[in-house]
């Protein structure tokens, strides 16, 4: 017996929600994370946010300013 798993493409709402999760993570700050771990996390997440902005044709109803602000605040 085989089980088929249907692949469901994420919606643009899902992508936006994920991007905002990353923004919130960056905005929460380093906390008690070691410096090297935090710097790696920032780099990876800023890279991901840049992809979020460029990989999708964002409708105007999505406020991209928090994403842009997080990138600006954390880019090296």
Residue frames as a rotation matrix with the C-alpha (Angstrom) as fourth column:
UNK 1
0.582 0.813 0.000 0.00
0.813 -0.582 0.000 0.00
0.000 0.000 -1.000 0.00
UNK 2
-0.599 -0.773 0.206 1.39
0.771 -0.627 -0.112 3.40
0.216 0.092 0.972 -0.92
UNK 3
0.320 0.635 -0.703 0.33
0.756 -0.619 -0.215 6.72
-0.571 -0.462 -0.678 0.45
UNK 4
-0.090 -0.289 0.953 0.23
0.824 -0.559 -0.091 9.69
0.559 0.778 0.288 -1.87
UNK 5
-0.084 -0.014 -0.996 1.08
0.738 -0.673 -0.053 13.03
-0.670 -0.740 0.067 -0.36
UNK 6
0.570 0.376 0.731 -0.31
0.777 -0.536 -0.331 16.04
0.267 0.756 -0.597 -2.11
UNK 7
-0.561 -0.780 -0.278 2.09
0.814 -0.581 -0.010 18.96
-0.153 -0.232 0.961 -2.42
UNK 8
0.630 0.775 0.057 0.34
0.777 -0.628 -0.045 22.25
0.001 0.072 -0.997 -1.76
UNK 9
-0.305 -0.726 0.617 2.10
0.682 -0.618 -0.391 25.42
0.665 0.302 0.683 -2.89
UNK 10
-0.379 0.130 -0.916 2.20
0.788 -0.474 -0.393 28.10
-0.485 -0.871 0.077 -0.23
UNK 11
0.575 0.629 0.523 0.11
0.792 -0.589 -0.161 31.16
0.207 0.507 -0.837 -0.94
UNK 12
-0.157 -0.621 0.768 1.50
0.307 -0.770 -0.560 34.67
0.938 0.148 0.312 -1.01
UNK 13
0.604 0.427 0.673 -0.20
-0.518 -0.432 0.739 35.19
0.606 -0.795 -0.040 2.36
UNK 14
0.935 -0.307 -0.177 1.86
0.353 0.746 0.566 32.31
-0.042 -0.591 0.805 3.73
UNK 15
0.094 -0.947 0.308 5.06
0.842 -0.090 -0.532 33.79
0.531 0.310 0.789 2.34
UNK 16
0.041 -0.018 0.999 4.23
-0.190 -0.982 -0.010 37.17
0.981 -0.190 -0.044 3.87
UNK 17
0.899 0.341 0.274 3.50
-0.337 0.143 0.930 35.58
0.278 -0.929 0.244 7.24
UNK 18
0.669 -0.722 -0.176 6.82
0.743 0.660 0.115 33.74
0.033 -0.208 0.978 7.14
UNK 19
-0.109 -0.708 0.698 8.65
0.538 -0.633 -0.557 36.95
0.836 0.314 0.450 6.24
UNK 20
0.340 0.302 0.891 7.01
-0.489 -0.752 0.441 38.71
0.803 -0.586 -0.108 9.18
UNK 21
0.981 -0.076 -0.177 8.11
0.184 0.636 0.749 35.86
0.055 -0.768 0.638 11.47
UNK 22
0.168 -0.981 0.100 11.69
0.927 0.122 -0.355 36.53
0.336 0.152 0.930 10.36
UNK 23
-0.069 -0.115 0.991 11.23
0.018 -0.993 -0.115 40.28
0.997 0.010 0.070 10.93
UNK 24
0.779 0.449 0.438 9.96
-0.417 -0.151 0.896 39.60
0.469 -0.881 0.070 14.44
UNK 25
0.770 -0.571 -0.285 12.87
0.638 0.708 0.304 37.28
0.028 -0.416 0.909 15.15
UNK 26
-0.163 -0.871 0.463 15.39
0.761 -0.410 -0.503 39.91
0.628 0.270 0.730 14.05
UNK 27
0.040 0.257 0.966 13.59
-0.236 -0.937 0.259 42.70
0.971 -0.238 0.023 15.90
UNK 28
0.930 0.297 -0.215 13.59
0.101 0.354 0.930 40.64
0.352 -0.887 0.300 19.11
UNK 29
0.478 -0.825 0.302 17.36
-0.838 -0.532 -0.126 41.02
0.264 -0.193 -0.945 19.16
UNK 30
-0.232 -0.785 -0.575 20.23
-0.505 0.602 -0.618 38.86
0.831 0.146 -0.536 20.22
UNK 31
0.842 0.514 0.164 19.06
-0.384 0.358 0.851 38.10
0.378 -0.780 0.499 23.72
UNK 32
0.465 -0.682 0.564 21.46
-0.619 0.205 0.758 35.64
-0.633 -0.702 -0.327 25.31
UNK 33
0.964 -0.137 0.229 22.58
0.258 0.698 -0.668 34.03
-0.068 0.703 0.708 22.06
UNK 34
0.097 -0.990 -0.099 26.34
0.580 -0.025 0.814 33.80
-0.809 -0.136 0.572 21.51
UNK 35
0.071 -0.110 -0.991 27.67
-0.443 -0.894 0.068 36.52
-0.894 0.435 -0.112 19.19
UNK 36
-0.845 -0.476 -0.243 28.77
-0.419 0.308 0.854 34.15
-0.332 0.823 -0.460 16.43
UNK 37
-0.633 0.700 0.331 25.42
0.712 0.694 -0.106 32.35
-0.304 0.169 -0.938 16.44
UNK 38
0.248 0.745 -0.619 23.52
0.385 -0.662 -0.643 35.65
-0.889 -0.079 -0.451 16.35
UNK 39
-0.224 -0.404 -0.887 25.62
-0.603 -0.657 0.452 37.06
-0.765 0.636 -0.097 13.49
UNK 40
-0.986 -0.103 0.134 25.08
0.022 0.709 0.704 33.88
-0.168 0.697 -0.697 11.47
UNK 41
-0.289 0.956 0.057 21.34
0.828 0.279 -0.486 34.01
-0.480 -0.093 -0.872 12.16
UNK 42
0.202 0.325 -0.924 21.16
-0.051 -0.938 -0.342 37.66
-0.978 0.116 -0.173 11.11
UNK 43
-0.630 -0.535 -0.564 23.03
-0.576 -0.166 0.801 37.03
-0.521 0.829 -0.203 7.87
UNK 44
-0.915 0.300 0.270 20.86
0.390 0.827 0.405 34.06
-0.102 0.476 -0.874 6.91
UNK 45
-0.075 0.980 -0.182 17.62
0.830 -0.040 -0.557 35.84
-0.553 -0.193 -0.810 7.73
UNK 46
0.021 0.014 -1.000 18.52
-0.315 -0.949 -0.020 39.12
-0.949 0.315 -0.016 5.99
UNK 47
-0.904 -0.367 -0.219 19.40
-0.339 0.304 0.890 37.04
-0.260 0.879 -0.399 2.93
UNK 48
-0.652 0.728 0.212 16.02
0.740 0.672 -0.029 35.29
-0.163 0.138 -0.977 3.16
UNK 49
0.146 0.736 -0.661 14.16
0.447 -0.645 -0.619 38.61
-0.882 -0.205 -0.424 3.52
UNK 50
-0.420 -0.356 -0.835 15.91
-0.556 -0.626 0.547 39.99
-0.717 0.694 0.064 0.44
UNK 51
-0.994 0.091 0.063 14.67
0.108 0.689 0.717 36.95
0.022 0.719 -0.694 -1.46
UNK 52
-0.266 0.954 -0.137 11.15
0.807 0.142 -0.573 37.47
-0.528 -0.263 -0.808 -0.16
UNK 53
0.098 0.303 -0.948 11.18
-0.083 -0.947 -0.311 40.98
-0.992 0.110 -0.068 -1.59
UNK 54
-0.424 -0.403 -0.811 12.61
-0.768 -0.314 0.558 40.07
-0.480 0.860 -0.176 -4.97
UNK 55
-0.982 -0.069 0.176 11.10
0.011 0.908 0.418 36.66
-0.189 0.412 -0.891 -5.66
UNK 56
-0.293 0.952 0.094 7.45
0.891 0.307 -0.334 37.67
-0.346 -0.014 -0.938 -5.55
UNK 57
-0.681 0.252 0.688 5.30
0.242 -0.809 0.536 40.23
0.692 0.531 0.490 -7.27
UNK 58
-0.741 0.322 -0.589 3.85
0.632 0.037 -0.774 41.69
-0.227 -0.946 -0.231 -4.07
UNK 59
0.078 0.843 0.533 0.35
0.755 -0.399 0.520 43.18
0.650 0.362 -0.668 -4.34
UNK 60
-0.382 -0.245 0.891 -0.02
-0.103 -0.947 -0.305 46.65
0.919 -0.209 0.336 -2.85
UNK 61
0.629 0.726 0.277 -2.11
-0.352 -0.052 0.935 45.41
0.693 -0.686 0.223 0.08
UNK 62
0.623 -0.506 -0.597 1.03
0.747 0.612 0.260 43.92
0.234 -0.607 0.759 1.65
UNK 63
0.920 -0.344 0.191 2.98
-0.386 -0.880 0.275 46.37
0.073 -0.327 -0.942 3.79
UNK 64
0.637 -0.742 -0.209 6.59
0.546 0.625 -0.557 45.61
0.545 0.240 0.804 2.95
UNK 65
0.422 -0.491 0.762 8.01
-0.439 -0.846 -0.302 48.44
0.793 -0.207 -0.573 5.07
UNK 66
0.737 -0.211 0.643 8.67
-0.599 0.239 0.764 46.24
-0.315 -0.948 0.050 8.16
UNK 67
0.780 -0.472 0.410 10.63
0.555 0.825 -0.107 43.83
-0.288 0.311 0.906 5.96
UNK 68
0.494 -0.590 0.639 12.59
0.390 -0.506 -0.769 46.66
0.777 0.629 -0.020 4.35
UNK 69
0.589 -0.228 0.776 13.27
-0.664 -0.683 0.304 48.21
0.461 -0.694 -0.554 7.77
UNK 70
0.838 -0.272 0.473 14.53
-0.171 0.693 0.701 44.92
-0.518 -0.668 0.534 9.21
UNK 71
0.634 -0.635 0.441 16.88
0.758 0.396 -0.518 44.48
0.154 0.663 0.733 6.26
UNK 72
0.444 -0.448 0.776 18.19
0.011 -0.863 -0.505 48.04
0.896 0.233 -0.378 6.60
UNK 73
0.701 -0.108 0.705 18.70
-0.698 -0.310 0.646 47.65
0.149 -0.945 -0.292 10.35
UNK 74
0.645 -0.367 0.671 20.62
-0.225 0.747 0.625 44.39
-0.731 -0.554 0.399 10.08
UNK 75
0.904 -0.388 0.179 22.52
0.308 0.300 -0.903 44.51
0.297 0.871 0.390 6.79
UNK 76
0.365 -0.863 -0.350 26.28
0.620 -0.055 0.783 44.62
-0.695 -0.502 0.515 7.19
